[in-house]
Amino acid sequence: MLNRSNSESLFATAQNYFPGGVNSPVRAFKSVGGSPLFIEKGEGCKLTDVDGNTFIDFCCSWGPLILGHANPAVVEKVNQTVANGMSFGAPTKLENELADLILSNHNYIERIRFVNSGTEAAMSAIRLARGYTGRDKIIKFEGCYHGHVDALLVSAGSGLVTLGNSSSAGVPDGTVQDTIVLPLNNKEALEQAVAEYKNQIAAIALEPIPANNGLLLQDKEFLLFLREICDREGILLFFDEVISGFRVGFEGAAGYYGIQPDLIAFGKIIGGGMPVGAYASSKEVMDNVAPLGPVYQAGTLSGNPVAMAAGIAQLTECLKPGFYDELEMKTSIFCREITQYAEKRGYNFSMPHIGSIYWIAFTKDKIQAASQIKSESMDNFKKLHAALLDRGVYIGPSGYEVGFISEAHTDNDLNDAVEAFQEALDVVFS
Ligand SMILES: *Cc1c(COP(=O)(O)O)cnc(C)c1O
């Protein structure tokens, strides 16, 4: 059994400081039980906790670390930059450099605005969509997460087309009354909603690769249908690519599927492990943002030089030829070796994956909507999570979350992890 005594004692102390002992809820291990591990250090694909346990990490800070921990190029660039001051509240050329790196290699956007988190990016993109179209309503999908933005913290009601119910206390009904929540992968619901709210919908928001509530891979046909509806109805198509951006390819899901969205939000990978988000669009749409246009949005630390430096260093690596192909190949081999084993043993298990994102599903059904996920399967996840920790593999502590493979995961690391997964599955199904 894993010795977590130092983590347990730090977690007990943290209870005196933070609600639930953490600064973001999913870190608390609430759905898997036990104390969260306090991390001492990360190197490559490995994490070391404060009790000296080492793990192969598939959480990768929930997605940002596509090069793994403490990548030397990123660390060097950050160190060079930080020595010259941490923030100026005035422009630096690093902002130009990161923007140029992105815009000249991403064919779906022309202008970008850096912010400090994915939440901020999604919030700002929604405001821009509303400001640009002069409409108030937005459509979102059940099972897509867009950060803790008031208007997007909504869950579906009981009908096919429903106005959202707030999924958090503290969000006024008035704030969510303009949010329409639909099931994913359902054309009929979408047609019904756009008919019912004709000329009132500013944007259709979605994770084109929904990866915050399982991995709910959509058919390309459904995404194309969204594009069509948006064109027909004068609605902006908003891809929240906070996970998928720079992950399934440099051009994210837009490039992967070859679909032109009207707005894109970025986060996670874009900051190389530092707090960066961004929203981007055509010049025409982005010219509506202050100081050029009437849509106000600002940030004291936006475009922070140290954060820009980390983003530049990380995305430079991502642009190297073959980078994404290799990640995708490693991921599909990893998933295949685990699922083939499960198959042989007759376990009800699968690993949907795309690019270097995978999900652990305790079913063989194709899951494309949030409502298809059975909450009982989370008991199996809990057992798997514990068995993996005991075997030196760290995955995000929730069965609804996806896992990530980084450039730093070597074939040897992945072979070790495959073995750990196989043993852990035996424990779950024994
Ligand atoms: C993580 C995430 C967010 C929120 O980003 P934060 O940096 O945590 O605020 C928004 N949208 C998607 C798709 C995400 O995965």
PDBQT file of the ligand as one rigid body, heavy atoms in Angstrom, charges set to zero:
ROOT
HETATM    1  C1  LIG A 501     -10.092  23.384 -18.592  1.00  0.00    +0.000 C 
HETATM    2  C2  LIG A 501     -11.169  23.885 -19.473  1.00  0.00    +0.000 A 
HETATM    3  C3  LIG A 501     -11.720  25.169 -19.322  1.00  0.00    +0.000 A 
HETATM    4  C4  LIG A 501     -11.371  26.054 -18.167  1.00  0.00    +0.000 C 
HETATM    5  O1  LIG A 501     -10.039  26.431 -18.175  1.00  0.00    +0.000 OA
HETATM    6  P1  LIG A 501      -9.389  26.948 -16.799  1.00  0.00    +0.000 P 
HETATM    7  O2  LIG A 501      -7.999  27.340 -17.202  1.00  0.00    +0.000 OA
HETATM    8  O3  LIG A 501      -9.463  25.812 -15.844  1.00  0.00    +0.000 OA
HETATM    9  O4  LIG A 501     -10.192  28.108 -16.361  1.00  0.00    +0.000 OA
HETATM   10  C5  LIG A 501     -12.624  25.604 -20.264  1.00  0.00    +0.000 A 
HETATM   11  N1  LIG A 501     -12.989  24.833 -21.296  1.00  0.00    +0.000 NA
HETATM   12  C6  LIG A 501     -12.496  23.590 -21.470  1.00  0.00    +0.000 A 
HETATM   13  C7  LIG A 501     -12.901  22.794 -22.657  1.00  0.00    +0.000 C 
HETATM   14  C8  LIG A 501     -11.580  23.075 -20.556  1.00  0.00    +0.000 A 
HETATM   15  O5  LIG A 501     -11.120  21.833 -20.718  1.00  0.00    +0.000 OA
ENDROOT
TORSDOF 0
